[in-house]
Amino acid sequence: MAINVNTVYQTVLMILNKEQRGYMTPTEFNTVATQVQLEIFEKYFDDLNQQLRVPQTDTDYADRQENIDEKLAIFKTLGDATLVPNTNYFSLPTADSYGSDVVFYRLGNVLYNEEKVVQRLDRREFYYANQSKLTKPSTINPAYLYENQKLFIKPTTITDKIKVDYIRKPNNVVWGFATGSLGQYEHQGSLSTDFELHVSEQAEVILKILLYSGIIIRDPNVVQTAAALVQADETNKKS
């Protein structure tokens, strides 16, 4: 379940207007909301790495590794890599296997023929892989080098059937609107794009947007209050 963009925007406006702090335009909101979503999204990877180093509870719904992975699962997908004509590399998917146009973000596993996990090698290992019969890649044990968002596959006889699972980038947040007869902004759901973050992130989304809104309207009180609440929320999640 996504976080409704109109709910977040109206909450932000209500908080700002209640204290007569100022106003945040839809264009400003859309820019800030997209940035906030990316910040929270990117933090998942650091949080997961941190939780992998500490013991986890086996209590239902309380395992932090599983909870973070659940939030990342929204952005997990897979698609076909394609050999670029007249080159020796595969390009990454621009659309996933579910028919959605996506922006590639982080690579997961590379699969050959939908059943073999292709081994990832660094540049040095990749260059010297063919020099030993024990390490020479084959269609049974293929290998790849990943650089500059390109996949170099060995053996080079593999020219298709390469699939990758990966993390896609979140779509930009948009509070769509039309201008009314009095010049007011009227929300248009058909022109909007909700936050794609897990619904549990709604409070943090609002707080972080308020933090940025304080900078936009040049109100240090809003900045300080929102920053303190964001810090308290992050501390609570880690404690």
Contacts in CASP RR format, 6 or more apart in sequence:
PFRMAT RR
TARGET T0000
AUTHOR 0000-0000-0000
METHOD contacts of the structure
MODEL  1
MAINVNTVYQTVLMILNKEQRGYMTPTEFNTVATQVQLEIFEKYFDDLNQ
QLRVPQTDTDYADRQENIDEKLAIFKTLGDATLVPNTNYFSLPTADSYGS
DVVFYRLGNVLYNEEKVVQRLDRREFYYANQSKLTKPSTINPAYLYENQK
LFIKPTTITDKIKVDYIRKPNNVVWGFATGSLGQYEHQGSLSTDFELHVS
EQAEVILKILLYSGIIIRDPNVVQTAAALVQADETNKKS
1 199 0 8 1.000
2 194 0 8 1.000
2 195 0 8 1.000
2 196 0 8 1.000
2 197 0 8 1.000
2 199 0 8 1.000
3 194 0 8 1.000
3 195 0 8 1.000
3 197 0 8 1.000
3 199 0 8 1.000
3 201 0 8 1.000
3 202 0 8 1.000
3 205 0 8 1.000
4 194 0 8 1.000
4 195 0 8 1.000
5 33 0 8 1.000
5 173 0 8 1.000
5 174 0 8 1.000
5 175 0 8 1.000
5 192 0 8 1.000
5 193 0 8 1.000
5 194 0 8 1.000
5 195 0 8 1.000
6 175 0 8 1.000
6 187 0 8 1.000
6 189 0 8 1.000
6 192 0 8 1.000
7 202 0 8 1.000
8 33 0 8 1.000
8 195 0 8 1.000
8 202 0 8 1.000
8 205 0 8 1.000
8 206 0 8 1.000
8 209 0 8 1.000
9 26 0 8 1.000
9 29 0 8 1.000
9 33 0 8 1.000
9 175 0 8 1.000
9 187 0 8 1.000
11 206 0 8 1.000
12 24 0 8 1.000
12 29 0 8 1.000
12 206 0 8 1.000
12 209 0 8 1.000
12 210 0 8 1.000
12 213 0 8 1.000
13 23 0 8 1.000
13 24 0 8 1.000
15 21 0 8 1.000
15 206 0 8 1.000
15 210 0 8 1.000
16 22 0 8 1.000
16 23 0 8 1.000
16 24 0 8 1.000
16 210 0 8 1.000
16 213 0 8 1.000
16 217 0 8 1.000
16 222 0 8 1.000
17 23 0 8 1.000
21 214 0 8 1.000
21 217 0 8 1.000
21 219 0 8 1.000
21 221 0 8 1.000
21 222 0 8 1.000
22 217 0 8 1.000
22 219 0 8 1.000
23 217 0 8 1.000
24 32 0 8 1.000
24 213 0 8 1.000
24 216 0 8 1.000
24 217 0 8 1.000
25 185 0 8 1.000
26 175 0 8 1.000
26 176 0 8 1.000
26 177 0 8 1.000
26 185 0 8 1.000
28 213 0 8 1.000
28 216 0 8 1.000
29 175 0 8 1.000
29 209 0 8 1.000
30 172 0 8 1.000
30 173 0 8 1.000
30 174 0 8 1.000
30 175 0 8 1.000
30 176 0 8 1.000
32 209 0 8 1.000
32 212 0 8 1.000
32 213 0 8 1.000
32 216 0 8 1.000
33 173 0 8 1.000
33 175 0 8 1.000
33 195 0 8 1.000
33 205 0 8 1.000
33 209 0 8 1.000
34 172 0 8 1.000
34 173 0 8 1.000
35 212 0 8 1.000
36 205 0 8 1.000
36 208 0 8 1.000
36 209 0 8 1.000
36 212 0 8 1.000
37 170 0 8 1.000
37 173 0 8 1.000
37 195 0 8 1.000
37 196 0 8 1.000
37 197 0 8 1.000
37 205 0 8 1.000
38 170 0 8 1.000
39 208 0 8 1.000
40 197 0 8 1.000
40 201 0 8 1.000
40 204 0 8 1.000
40 205 0 8 1.000
40 208 0 8 1.000
41 75 0 8 1.000
41 170 0 8 1.000
41 197 0 8 1.000
44 68 0 8 1.000
44 71 0 8 1.000
44 72 0 8 1.000
45 72 0 8 1.000
45 106 0 8 1.000
47 64 0 8 1.000
47 68 0 8 1.000
47 237 0 8 1.000
48 65 0 8 1.000
48 68 0 8 1.000
48 69 0 8 1.000
48 72 0 8 1.000
50 238 0 8 1.000
51 64 0 8 1.000
51 65 0 8 1.000
51 68 0 8 1.000
52 65 0 8 1.000
56 63 0 8 1.000
56 64 0 8 1.000
56 65 0 8 1.000
56 66 0 8 1.000
57 63 0 8 1.000
61 67 0 8 1.000
70 198 0 8 1.000
71 197 0 8 1.000
71 198 0 8 1.000
71 200 0 8 1.000
71 201 0 8 1.000
72 167 0 8 1.000
74 196 0 8 1.000
74 197 0 8 1.000
74 198 0 8 1.000
75 105 0 8 1.000
75 167 0 8 1.000
75 168 0 8 1.000
75 169 0 8 1.000
75 170 0 8 1.000
75 196 0 8 1.000
76 165 0 8 1.000
76 166 0 8 1.000
76 167 0 8 1.000
76 168 0 8 1.000
77 96 0 8 1.000
77 97 0 8 1.000
77 98 0 8 1.000
77 100 0 8 1.000
77 102 0 8 1.000
77 165 0 8 1.000
77 166 0 8 1.000
77 167 0 8 1.000
77 168 0 8 1.000
78 93 0 8 1.000
78 96 0 8 1.000
78 97 0 8 1.000
78 163 0 8 1.000
78 164 0 8 1.000
78 165 0 8 1.000
78 166 0 8 1.000
79 93 0 8 1.000
79 95 0 8 1.000
79 96 0 8 1.000
79 97 0 8 1.000
79 163 0 8 1.000
79 164 0 8 1.000
79 165 0 8 1.000
79 166 0 8 1.000
80 93 0 8 1.000
80 97 0 8 1.000
80 162 0 8 1.000
80 163 0 8 1.000
80 164 0 8 1.000
81 90 0 8 1.000
81 91 0 8 1.000
81 92 0 8 1.000
81 93 0 8 1.000
81 110 0 8 1.000
81 151 0 8 1.000
81 162 0 8 1.000
81 163 0 8 1.000
81 164 0 8 1.000
82 90 0 8 1.000
82 91 0 8 1.000
82 93 0 8 1.000
82 162 0 8 1.000
83 89 0 8 1.000
83 90 0 8 1.000
83 159 0 8 1.000
83 160 0 8 1.000
83 162 0 8 1.000
84 90 0 8 1.000
84 91 0 8 1.000
88 152 0 8 1.000
88 156 0 8 1.000
89 150 0 8 1.000
89 151 0 8 1.000
89 152 0 8 1.000
89 153 0 8 1.000
90 150 0 8 1.000
90 151 0 8 1.000
90 152 0 8 1.000
90 153 0 8 1.000
90 162 0 8 1.000
91 149 0 8 1.000
91 150 0 8 1.000
91 151 0 8 1.000
92 104 0 8 1.000
92 107 0 8 1.000
92 149 0 8 1.000
92 150 0 8 1.000
92 151 0 8 1.000
92 164 0 8 1.000
92 166 0 8 1.000
93 102 0 8 1.000
93 104 0 8 1.000
93 164 0 8 1.000
93 166 0 8 1.000
94 101 0 8 1.000
94 102 0 8 1.000
94 104 0 8 1.000
95 101 0 8 1.000
95 102 0 8 1.000
96 102 0 8 1.000
96 168 0 8 1.000
97 163 0 8 1.000
102 168 0 8 1.000
102 169 0 8 1.000
103 168 0 8 1.000
103 169 0 8 1.000
104 149 0 8 1.000
104 166 0 8 1.000
104 168 0 8 1.000
104 169 0 8 1.000
105 166 0 8 1.000
105 167 0 8 1.000
105 168 0 8 1.000
105 169 0 8 1.000
106 166 0 8 1.000
106 167 0 8 1.000
107 146 0 8 1.000
107 164 0 8 1.000
107 166 0 8 1.000
108 164 0 8 1.000
108 165 0 8 1.000
108 166 0 8 1.000
108 167 0 8 1.000
109 117 0 8 1.000
109 118 0 8 1.000
109 164 0 8 1.000
109 165 0 8 1.000
110 117 0 8 1.000
110 118 0 8 1.000
110 120 0 8 1.000
110 144 0 8 1.000
110 146 0 8 1.000
110 151 0 8 1.000
110 162 0 8 1.000
110 163 0 8 1.000
110 164 0 8 1.000
111 117 0 8 1.000
111 118 0 8 1.000
111 162 0 8 1.000
111 163 0 8 1.000
111 164 0 8 1.000
111 165 0 8 1.000
112 118 0 8 1.000
112 139 0 8 1.000
112 142 0 8 1.000
112 153 0 8 1.000
112 158 0 8 1.000
112 161 0 8 1.000
112 162 0 8 1.000
112 163 0 8 1.000
113 161 0 8 1.000
114 161 0 8 1.000
114 163 0 8 1.000
116 140 0 8 1.000
116 141 0 8 1.000
116 142 0 8 1.000
118 142 0 8 1.000
118 143 0 8 1.000
118 144 0 8 1.000
118 153 0 8 1.000
118 162 0 8 1.000
119 137 0 8 1.000
119 141 0 8 1.000
119 142 0 8 1.000
119 143 0 8 1.000
119 144 0 8 1.000
120 143 0 8 1.000
120 144 0 8 1.000
120 145 0 8 1.000
120 146 0 8 1.000
121 129 0 8 1.000
121 143 0 8 1.000
121 144 0 8 1.000
121 145 0 8 1.000
122 145 0 8 1.000
123 145 0 8 1.000
123 147 0 8 1.000
126 143 0 8 1.000
126 144 0 8 1.000
126 145 0 8 1.000
126 152 0 8 1.000
126 154 0 8 1.000
128 135 0 8 1.000
129 135 0 8 1.000
129 136 0 8 1.000
129 137 0 8 1.000
129 143 0 8 1.000
129 154 0 8 1.000
130 136 0 8 1.000
130 137 0 8 1.000
130 154 0 8 1.000
137 143 0 8 1.000
137 154 0 8 1.000
137 155 0 8 1.000
138 155 0 8 1.000
139 155 0 8 1.000
139 157 0 8 1.000
139 158 0 8 1.000
142 153 0 8 1.000
142 154 0 8 1.000
142 155 0 8 1.000
142 158 0 8 1.000
143 153 0 8 1.000
143 154 0 8 1.000
144 151 0 8 1.000
144 152 0 8 1.000
144 153 0 8 1.000
144 154 0 8 1.000
145 151 0 8 1.000
145 152 0 8 1.000
146 152 0 8 1.000
151 162 0 8 1.000
151 164 0 8 1.000
153 162 0 8 1.000
170 195 0 8 1.000
170 196 0 8 1.000
170 197 0 8 1.000
171 193 0 8 1.000
171 196 0 8 1.000
172 193 0 8 1.000
173 193 0 8 1.000
173 194 0 8 1.000
173 195 0 8 1.000
174 191 0 8 1.000
174 192 0 8 1.000
174 193 0 8 1.000
175 187 0 8 1.000
175 192 0 8 1.000
176 187 0 8 1.000
176 188 0 8 1.000
176 189 0 8 1.000
176 191 0 8 1.000
176 192 0 8 1.000
177 185 0 8 1.000
177 186 0 8 1.000
177 187 0 8 1.000
177 188 0 8 1.000
177 191 0 8 1.000
178 185 0 8 1.000
178 186 0 8 1.000
178 188 0 8 1.000
178 191 0 8 1.000
179 185 0 8 1.000
179 186 0 8 1.000
180 186 0 8 1.000
195 201 0 8 1.000
195 202 0 8 1.000
195 205 0 8 1.000
197 205 0 8 1.000
203 233 0 8 1.000
204 230 0 8 1.000
204 233 0 8 1.000
207 226 0 8 1.000
207 229 0 8 1.000
207 230 0 8 1.000
207 233 0 8 1.000
208 226 0 8 1.000
208 230 0 8 1.000
210 222 0 8 1.000
210 225 0 8 1.000
210 226 0 8 1.000
211 222 0 8 1.000
211 223 0 8 1.000
211 226 0 8 1.000
211 227 0 8 1.000
211 230 0 8 1.000
213 222 0 8 1.000
213 226 0 8 1.000
214 220 0 8 1.000
214 222 0 8 1.000
214 223 0 8 1.000
214 226 0 8 1.000
215 223 0 8 1.000
END
